[in-house]
Each structure stands twice: as structure tokens, then as C-alpha cells.
Amino acid sequence: MSKRLLLGVILIILLLFSTNCKKNTSNAIKIRIGPEPQTIDPTLNTSIDGGTYIVHIFEGLTTKDKDNNIVPGAAESWEISEDGLTYIFHIRSNAKWSDGKDVVADDFVYSWQRAVDPLVASGYSYQLEPVLNAKEITEGKMDKSNLGIKSIDDKTLEVTLKAPTAYFLELTAFPTLFPIRKDIVEANPDGWTRDAKTYIGNGPFIMKERKIDEKLVLEKNTNYWNAETIVPQELEFILMDNPTVAIASIKDGSLDYGGAPPVQELETLKSEGYIQTNVSLGIYFYMINCTNEVLNDPRVRDALTLAIDRNYIVKNVTKGGQIPAGAFVPYGISDVNGDFRENGGNYYEVSEDKYQENVEKAKELLSEAGYPNGENFPVIEFKSNQGGGNLEIFEPIQQMWKNVLNIDVTFSAEEWAVFQQTRVDKNFAIAMHSWFADYNDPLTFLAMFLSYSDQNHSSYKSSEYDKLINIAMNSGDNNVRMKAFHDAERVLMNDMPIIPLYFHTTSALMRPNLKGVCFDKLGMNRFFYVYRE
């Protein structure tokens, strides 16, 4: 053996020894959700990954227990008026910020007013629309001081709604409504979330270390009112978007939880015991930019939708038990009686034996729109973020559009943070999207297509749709609400500014010995009680 080769072997052995020593001596639970999030500001965040980090560091008036039931959080109790319009929340005497200061009612007043402030431009400002005057404030018609929230004293908060809202207590457990500290935020509005010293929360964990594009290290918050129930002393969120490295790290034990696995590896990983699959309230779909010169014709949008064989996608590509989507609101959302989706049915056929009928209808629609057999149809671009199986899902759809409609669609992938901004800027023709419920009500899906919603990346506008959603939002009668929701979804699916593909299940890549993960149907899984068996 040459000296150079011998030296190389020695270096490899030393590297492996060093890595294993580090792995074996670390007590931190190591978790990979995704790459660097666009933001972890509770007011500004609109993504599942950002929300996951936020729920570990902040807590709302309510929170969720191990079974995802809504339970008291920063508020130990509350009273609701007989008309359902006024909520009085009593904040815990031992609710503390991680630096030891008391959590007070004004922290919620500041946070909620910031969320509806049009100058702040929160993408989730509409989440507060049940609160009195919220919509008028986001539209610039009122000052934020008119929002229906006020502190009675340091530990008493009064919230006034514009109409009874069945899901309001669920909403108070959502990150946009979490408290934030005015002194911290206003001292460094653009950078407070990027420094562990200023990212002060009131939840189960404290940010110990923040390395951009590398990791978020959290440690148990001893000032948290319910600290004795929190199991791990330290969580290390690894920020990366490389599923191949994640798989290798799961297998060698240097990573405990690897997030969403690559679809092409799913079956193998299942057989090896590294996958846990869970039901979730979510949908994977494509946004269509309705301002596009070609795609502004609903016949073209319908043709693109009908040409896709969803059964092929879920059986041969995603392979995770997903359900082909024939509508937008997924199964599992409650109706007046029963399930909203089961009651509403599908708006186009998704059964395998009906696909050929869909194909013929798609061809007819494209011809009616002026593009018989795809003639003169321009090449359009599909955009998505990198990874996540988006290319693998798109490629058979790209081929279906070519085979059925004789049109060409190209693929472009961007980094996650860039892609999120691309959708906000509406700089796309067709774009990948995925949406999980924020609470158990059809509004959490259908509100995003209001003409004024910041989440309406399709630029869809329908006065009829807006009217129906506003009827649902302003009625205390659940029969009236649900009828309006069904009618609104019918309008949406007739206009088709989206291409629903499938209803989600969530497959998590994780070590078999990792226990205690709270899988949330809304997507923001919690690691409050995790341990290695």
C-alpha cells in the first residue's frame, strides 16, 4: 500500500470516528423539515415549514394536546357571550416569555393589530377576518386601533367578533394569532427573527442557535408554564433540501426525522421501516394564472384538468395512499351533518373507468377554445420549488398534456424561498401548490380564492364567489354557512382557476426508534414529546 493511499485510509477512519463520536454524544433530537424558511415571523409566515418552527417557540391563547384537541394555552380559561360575539380570555399568571417577562394582554393586541396592518402586508391577514373590523382595516378603510381586540388589564383580553365563528378557538391556536413582543420587534423589524438573542417566544422551546441555511437549535424553555410535560431537552432542526442526504442520515442514525421522502424511494423506504404515513387535511394542486393570455379561457383550464389521469399519479408516482381529487375541499372537513366532501361529491370524474370520457371532453374543450389538436397553442411554463417530488409528479402530467391535447409545457424549478415569492408576485403560468387546513372548516380552503385574498395567486375574481363566501363568513347559522360553502365551491370548480390533483396523506421519513411525534392533520407536526426508544 502506498504512503498516499495509507494516509487517505487513516484520514477516512479518523473522519468516521469523529462523526460517530459526535453522533453518539449528542442528546439533541435531529429533525429535517426542509431548507431555510422564507420567514419565521408569526405575522408574516404562510408556510408549513415556517409554521412548524414557530409552534415550538410561541403559543397562542389556545394550543393543541397530544391528540390535536384544542385546549387552554397562554389563556387558562375564557367566557363566550350568549350571542357568540364576545370572548373574554384570562391569561395565565405564570405565562412567561423566554426571557422571564410576563405575557400580557397587550402582547396579543399588538400582534393581531400588526397582522391586519396593510403596511405590514401579512399574507395571512385574512385569518383574522372573523374579528370585528379586521377586513375594513386590511382594506385601508379603518385604523388598526379599531380592531375588535382590547386588554381589560394585563391578564384579561376581550375579543369582539363580527359574527359567531364556530372555529374561532381553533384559530387562536394558529401562528398568525400568536403573541409577539412589541419592544423586540420594533427594535429590529427586519432582523429580530434571525438572531437567537432577539427571537423571544412564549412557547415550549427557546432558540439556542440560529445559523442561516444550516440549522435552528432549540432548547427546552424552563419559563414555559407547562415545561414539565416537554420531553426533549434539545431539538436541532437541520435546514436542507437534499432528500438523498436525508435518507442516508436517517439510515446511519445522524438524523432522527427526515420530513417528506422522495416519492421514487417511498416503497423501498417503507419496506425498510423508515416511513410513517398519516391522514392529513390537505390538497396538492396546480395554480393557474388567470391573467395569462391563453389560460384566461376557462375552457382551456378545464381541458388541462380533464386530461390528467389522477389514478396513474397516485398509484405509480406518489404511492402514499393519496386520493384523486375531484374537487378542492378534502375529505375530513365537517359539514352540518357528516363530511363536507362526501356530501358535496366530485365536480368531474376521477374514477379510472371514466378517464377516456374525460380525455374526449378535454379535446373538445381545447378545440372550442380555438386550439384544435393543440394547433397554435403556445409553449407554457410550469414552475415549482426544487425537490419534494414535484418533477416526478409533473413529468407524467406533461406527457398526458402532450398525448391528449398535443401541447408542450416546460418545467422550471426554483429554491423554496424564491418560489414562494414567485407565487406571490404571480410570475408564472402554472405553478405547483399544496394547501393544508388551518382549522376544521371549509373556509380554511375556500377563503384563499376570495378576490382580495393574498393567497389568491391565481388572480381569480368572481363577485358571485366573493358574495357566497362572505355569506358564510357572516352567518351564525351553520346550515346557511355550509350551503353557501357548497355553492361557492361549485362556482370555483366551474371556473377552474386551479387543477386539483390529489388529497394528501403525509408520509414521514423517520428512524423506527423515534417515538412521540405529534402528527398534525394541518401539517405542522410537533416534537414536544419525542424521544428515542
C-alpha positions in Angstrom: 0.0 0.0 0.0 1.4 3.4 -0.9 2.0 6.0 1.7 -0.5 8.3 0.0 -3.2 5.6 0.0 -2.4 4.7 3.6 -2.7 8.3 4.6 -6.1 8.5 2.8 -7.4 5.4 4.7 -6.2 6.8 8.0 -8.0 10.2 7.3 -11.2 8.4 6.4 -11.1 6.3 9.6 -10.5 9.4 11.7 -13.3 11.2 10.0 -15.7 8.4 10.6 -14.6 8.1 14.2 -15.1 11.8 14.7 -18.6 11.7 13.1 -19.7 8.7 15.2 -18.3 10.3 18.4 -20.3 13.4 17.7 -23.4 11.4 16.8 -23.3 9.3 19.9 -22.6 12.1 22.4 -25.4 14.4 21.2 -28.7 14.2 23.0 -30.5 16.6 20.6 -33.3 15.1 18.5 -32.2 15.9 15.0 -35.0 16.9 12.6 -35.2 17.8 8.9 -38.3 19.6 7.7 -36.9 21.5 4.7 -34.5 24.2 3.6 -34.1 27.7 5.1 -37.7 29.0 5.6 -38.7 32.3 4.0 -39.6 33.6 7.4 -40.3 32.5 11.0 -42.1 35.7 11.9 -45.5 34.5 13.2 -47.2 37.5 11.5 -45.6 37.1 8.1 -45.2 33.3 7.8 -47.5 31.5 5.4 -45.7 28.1 5.0 -46.0 24.8 6.8 -42.2 24.6 7.5 -42.1 28.1 9.0 -45.2 27.4 11.0 -43.7 24.2 12.4 -40.7 26.1 13.8 -43.0 28.8 15.2 -45.3 26.5 17.1 -42.3 25.2 19.0 -41.3 28.7 20.2 -44.6 30.5 20.5 -48.0 29.7 21.9 -51.4 31.2 21.3 -54.4 31.7 23.6 -55.2 28.1 22.9 -53.0 25.2 21.9 -53.2 21.5 21.0 -52.8 18.4 23.2 -51.2 15.2 22.1 -54.4 14.2 20.3 -54.6 17.5 18.5 -57.6 18.7 20.6 -57.9 22.4 21.3 -57.0 23.0 24.9 -56.1 26.1 27.0 -52.7 27.6 26.1 -51.5 31.0 27.2 -55.1 31.6 28.3 -56.1 29.3 31.2 -59.8 29.9 30.6 -62.4 32.0 28.7 -66.0 33.0 28.6 -68.2 33.4 25.5 -71.2 35.7 25.4 -74.6 34.2 24.6 -74.7 35.8 21.1 -71.2 34.2 20.4 -69.7 37.6 19.6 -67.6 38.4 22.7 -64.8 36.3 24.1 -63.1 37.1 27.4 -59.7 35.3 27.7 -57.9 35.0 31.1 -54.2 34.8 30.6 -52.2 32.6 32.9 -50.5 34.2 35.8 -47.4 32.0 35.0 -47.4 32.6 31.3 -43.9 34.0 30.6 -41.7 35.0 27.8 -38.5 33.1 27.5 -36.6 36.0 29.0 -38.8 35.8 32.1 -41.2 38.7 31.4 -44.9 38.2 31.9 -47.1 37.5 28.8 -49.7 40.2 28.9 -52.9 41.0 27.0 -51.3 43.9 25.1 -48.9 41.3 23.5 -51.9 39.8 21.7 -53.3 43.3 20.9 -50.0 44.3 19.3 -49.7 41.0 17.4 -53.2 41.0 16.0 -53.1 44.7 15.0 -49.8 44.1 13.3 -51.3 41.1 11.3 -54.1 43.3 9.9 -52.0 46.4 9.3 -51.9 46.8 5.4 -48.4 48.3 5.8 -47.2 45.1 7.2 -48.8 43.1 4.4 -49.3 39.8 6.2 -50.2 37.0 3.8 -52.4 35.5 6.4 -54.2 38.7 7.5 -57.5 37.2 6.3 -57.2 34.7 9.1 -58.4 37.5 11.4 -61.5 38.4 9.4 -63.8 37.0 12.0 -62.6 39.7 14.3 -64.6 42.9 14.2 -63.3 45.5 11.7 -60.4 43.3 10.5 -61.4 43.3 6.9 -62.0 47.1 6.8 -58.5 47.6 8.4 -56.7 45.4 5.9 -58.5 47.3 3.1 -57.2 50.6 4.4 -60.6 51.9 5.4 -60.0 51.9 9.2 -57.1 52.4 11.5 -55.8 49.2 13.1 -56.7 50.5 16.5 -60.4 49.8 15.6 -59.7 46.0 15.6 -62.1 44.1 17.9 -59.5 43.3 20.5 -58.5 45.1 23.7 -56.8 44.5 27.0 -59.0 44.9 30.1 -56.0 44.5 32.3 -52.6 42.8 32.0 -54.2 39.3 32.2 -57.6 39.9 30.7 -58.2 40.1 26.9 -61.5 40.9 25.2 -62.1 39.9 21.6 -65.2 41.0 19.7 -66.2 39.2 16.5 -68.3 40.5 13.6 -70.3 37.2 13.5 -70.4 34.0 15.5 -67.5 31.9 14.4 -67.6 28.2 15.1 -63.9 27.6 14.6 -62.6 30.7 16.4 -60.9 28.8 19.3 -59.1 26.7 16.7 -58.0 29.9 15.0 -56.4 31.2 18.3 -54.1 28.2 18.2 -52.8 29.2 14.7 -49.4 31.0 14.4 -50.7 34.2 12.9 -52.6 34.9 16.1 -49.7 34.1 18.4 -48.4 37.0 20.7 -45.2 38.8 19.9 -43.3 41.4 21.8 -43.6 45.0 20.6 -40.3 46.0 22.2 -38.4 43.2 20.5 -40.0 43.5 17.0 -39.8 47.3 16.8 -36.2 47.4 17.9 -35.2 45.4 14.8 -38.2 44.8 12.5 -36.2 43.2 9.7 -33.8 41.1 11.7 -35.4 40.1 15.1 -36.2 36.5 13.8 -32.6 35.9 12.6 -30.8 36.2 15.9 -31.3 33.8 18.8 -30.9 36.7 21.3 -33.9 38.5 19.9 -36.2 35.7 18.8 -38.1 35.7 22.1 -41.1 33.4 22.4 -43.6 32.2 25.0 -43.7 28.5 23.9 -42.2 25.2 24.9 -38.7 25.9 23.4 -36.1 28.7 23.2 -34.0 29.3 20.1 -30.5 28.5 21.3 -28.7 28.9 18.0 -29.6 30.2 14.5 -27.4 29.5 11.6 -28.9 30.7 8.3 -29.2 27.9 5.7 -27.7 25.4 8.2 -29.7 24.8 11.4 -32.1 26.0 14.1 -31.2 24.7 17.5 -33.9 24.9 20.2 -33.7 24.0 23.9 -36.4 23.4 26.4 -37.9 26.7 27.8 -37.8 26.4 31.6 -40.0 29.6 31.8 -42.8 27.8 29.9 -45.9 27.3 32.1 -46.2 23.6 31.1 -42.5 22.9 30.9 -42.7 19.7 33.0 -44.6 18.0 30.2 -42.0 18.8 27.5 -39.8 15.7 27.0 -36.7 16.6 24.8 -34.1 18.9 26.2 -32.9 20.0 22.8 -34.2 19.9 19.2 -31.9 20.5 16.2 -33.7 21.4 13.0 -31.3 20.7 10.1 -32.1 23.1 7.2 -31.5 21.3 4.0 -33.4 20.4 0.8 -31.4 17.3 -0.2 -33.6 14.2 0.2 -30.7 11.8 -0.7 -28.6 13.2 2.2 -31.7 13.0 4.4 -32.2 9.3 3.6 -28.5 8.5 4.2 -28.6 10.4 7.5 -31.7 8.6 8.7 -30.1 5.2 7.9 -26.8 6.0 9.6 -28.6 7.5 12.7 -27.3 11.0 12.4 -30.8 12.2 11.7 -33.9 11.2 13.6 -36.7 12.7 11.4 -36.3 13.4 7.7 -39.5 15.0 6.7 -41.2 14.2 3.4 -39.4 11.4 1.5 -38.7 11.5 -2.3 -41.6 9.8 -4.0 -39.4 7.5 -6.0 -37.9 6.0 -2.9 -41.1 5.6 -0.9 -41.8 1.9 -1.4 -38.3 0.9 -0.6 -38.2 3.0 2.5 -41.5 1.6 3.6 -40.2 -1.9 3.3 -37.1 -0.9 5.4 -39.3 0.5 8.2 -38.4 4.2 7.7 -41.8 5.6 6.8 -44.9 6.5 8.8 -48.0 7.5 6.8 -50.7 9.7 8.3 -54.0 11.2 7.2 -53.9 14.9 6.7 -56.4 17.7 5.7 -54.6 18.9 2.6 -54.6 19.0 -1.2 -51.9 19.0 -3.8 -52.9 21.1 -6.8 -51.7 23.4 -9.6 -52.4 27.2 -9.6 -53.3 28.6 -13.0 -52.6 32.3 -13.6 -55.9 33.6 -14.9 -54.3 36.7 -16.3 -52.3 34.7 -18.7 -53.4 35.4 -22.3 -54.1 31.7 -23.1 -55.1 30.4 -19.7 -57.7 33.1 -19.0 -60.1 31.0 -21.0 -61.9 28.6 -18.6 -62.3 26.0 -21.4 -58.5 25.8 -21.6 -58.3 25.4 -17.9 -60.9 22.7 -17.9 -59.1 20.9 -20.7 -55.9 20.8 -18.8 -57.7 19.5 -15.8 -59.6 16.7 -17.6 -56.6 15.5 -19.5 -54.8 14.3 -16.3 -55.1 10.7 -15.1 -55.0 11.2 -11.4 -55.2 7.5 -10.6 -52.0 7.0 -12.5 -50.3 9.7 -10.4 -51.3 8.3 -7.0 -50.7 4.6 -8.0 -47.5 4.9 -9.9 -45.8 8.1 -8.7 -46.8 9.3 -5.2 -47.7 5.8 -3.9 -48.7 7.0 -0.4 -52.4 6.3 -0.4 -53.4 9.7 -1.7 -57.0 10.2 -3.0 -57.6 11.6 -6.5 -59.2 15.0 -6.1 -62.4 15.7 -8.0 -63.0 19.0 -6.0 -61.0 21.3 -3.8 -62.1 20.8 -0.1 -60.7 17.5 1.0 -62.3 14.6 2.9 -62.3 15.1 6.7 -63.8 18.6 6.9 -67.0 18.7 8.8 -70.4 19.6 7.3 -73.6 20.4 9.2 -74.0 16.6 9.2 -71.3 14.3 8.1 -68.4 15.0 5.8 -68.3 18.1 3.6 -66.6 16.3 0.7 -68.8 13.2 0.8 -71.8 15.4 0.8 -70.6 17.7 -2.0 -69.3 14.9 -4.3 -66.9 15.4 -7.2 -67.2 18.0 -9.9 -65.6 15.8 -12.6 -65.0 12.1 -12.8 -61.9 10.7 -11.1 -62.6 7.0 -11.4 -60.3 5.0 -13.7 -63.1 3.8 -16.0 -64.2 7.4 -16.8 -60.8 8.7 -17.8 -61.3 8.1 -21.5 -64.5 10.2 -21.3 -62.5 13.0 -19.7 -60.0 12.8 -22.5 -62.6 13.2 -25.2 -64.2 16.1 -23.3 -60.7 17.8 -22.9 -60.1 17.6 -26.6 -63.5 19.1 -27.4 -62.9 22.0 -24.9 -59.5 22.9 -26.3 -60.9 22.8 -29.8 -63.8 25.1 -28.8 -61.2 27.5 -27.3 -59.5 27.8 -30.7 -56.8 25.2 -30.5 -57.9 22.0 -32.3 -55.4 19.3 -31.6 -53.2 21.8 -29.9 -52.7 23.9 -33.1 -51.2 27.4 -32.3 -51.2 26.7 -28.6 -48.0 28.4 -27.3 -45.4 26.6 -25.1 -46.2 27.4 -21.5 -44.1 27.0 -18.4 -44.8 25.1 -15.2 -43.0 26.3 -12.1 -42.3 24.6 -8.7 -39.8 24.5 -5.9 -36.9 22.1 -6.1 -37.3 18.7 -4.7 -40.4 17.4 -2.9 -41.2 15.0 -5.8 -42.6 17.9 -7.9 -40.7 17.0 -11.0 -41.6 13.3 -10.7 -45.3 14.3 -10.5 -45.1 16.8 -13.3 -43.4 14.6 -15.9 -46.3 12.2 -16.4 -48.7 15.1 -16.4 -46.5 16.8 -19.0 -46.8 13.7 -21.1 -50.5 13.4 -20.7 -51.0 17.0 -21.9 -48.8 16.2 -24.9 -50.6 12.9 -25.7 -54.2 14.2 -25.1 -54.0 17.8 -26.1 -50.8 17.9 -28.2 -49.4 20.9 -26.3 -46.0 21.4 -24.8 -45.4 22.6 -21.2 -41.9 23.1 -19.9 -40.6 22.7 -16.3 -38.7 25.3 -14.2 -37.6 24.8 -10.5 -36.6 27.4 -8.0 -35.3 27.4 -4.5 -38.1 27.3 -1.9 -38.0 30.9 -0.7 -37.6 32.2 -4.2 -40.5 30.1 -5.4 -42.8 31.3 -2.6 -42.2 34.9 -3.8 -42.7 33.9 -7.4 -46.2 32.8 -6.5 -46.9 36.0 -4.5 -45.7 38.0 -7.5 -47.8 35.9 -9.8 -44.8 35.4 -12.0 -45.9 32.1 -13.5 -48.3 30.5 -16.0 -49.0 27.3 -14.0 -47.4 26.7 -10.6 -47.3 23.9 -8.0 -49.2 24.4 -4.8 -50.1 22.5 -1.7 -52.5 23.6 1.0 -53.3 22.2 4.4 -56.2 23.2 6.7 -55.6 25.8 9.4 -58.8 24.7 11.2 -61.6 22.3 10.6 -63.9 24.4 8.4 -64.4 24.7 4.6 -63.4 28.4 4.9 -59.7 27.4 5.5 -59.6 26.2 1.9 -62.2 28.4 0.1 -61.1 31.8 1.6 -57.9 31.7 -0.3 -59.8 32.4 -3.6 -61.5 35.5 -2.4 -60.7 38.2 -4.9 -58.8 40.2 -2.3 -57.0 37.3 -0.6 -53.2 37.5 -0.5 -53.2 33.7 -1.1 -55.1 34.0 -4.3 -52.1 33.6 -6.5 -54.3 32.7 -9.5 -55.7 36.2 -9.7 -59.1 34.6 -9.7 -62.0 37.1 -9.5 -65.7 36.3 -9.1 -68.2 38.6 -7.5 -70.6 35.6 -7.1 -67.9 33.6 -5.3 -67.0 36.6 -3.0 -70.6 37.1 -2.1 -71.1 33.4 -1.2 -68.0 33.2 1.0 -69.0 36.4 2.7 -72.4 35.0 3.4 -70.8 32.0 5.1 -68.3 34.2 7.0 -71.0 36.4 8.4 -73.7 33.9 9.4 -74.1 32.2 12.7 -76.4 29.6 11.2 -74.3 26.5 10.2 -77.0 25.4 7.7 -76.7 28.8 5.9 -72.9 28.7 6.1 -72.5 25.2 4.7 -74.9 25.8 1.8 -73.0 28.9 0.9 -69.7 27.0 1.0 -71.1 24.2 -1.3 -72.4 26.8 -3.7 -69.1 28.7 -3.6 -67.1 25.6 -4.3 -69.4 24.8 -7.3 -68.6 28.3 -8.7 -64.9 27.7 -8.2 -64.9 24.3 -9.8 -66.9 25.7 -12.7 -64.4 28.5 -13.3 -61.4 26.2 -12.6 -58.6 28.6 -11.7 -56.8 25.6 -10.2 -56.1 22.0 -11.2 -56.8 19.7 -8.2 -54.6 16.6 -8.3 -54.9 14.6 -5.1 -55.9 14.9 -1.4 -52.9 14.4 0.8 -51.7 11.8 3.1 -48.4 12.6 4.8 -45.5 10.2 4.7 -42.7 10.9 7.1 -39.2 9.7 6.8 -38.0 8.8 10.3 -36.0 6.4 12.5 -38.1 3.4 13.7 -37.0 4.1 17.3 -38.2 7.7 17.3 -41.4 7.9 19.4 -43.8 10.6 20.5 -44.1 12.7 17.3 -47.5 14.6 17.3 -48.6 14.3 13.6 -51.0 17.2 12.9 -53.6 16.9 10.1 -52.8 20.6 9.4 -49.2 19.7 8.6 -47.4 21.5 11.5 -46.1 18.4 13.3 -45.0 18.9 16.9 -41.9 17.4 18.6 -42.8 18.3 22.2 -42.8 14.7 23.5 -40.3 13.0 21.2 -37.7 10.5 22.5 -35.6 7.7 21.2 -36.7 4.3 22.3 
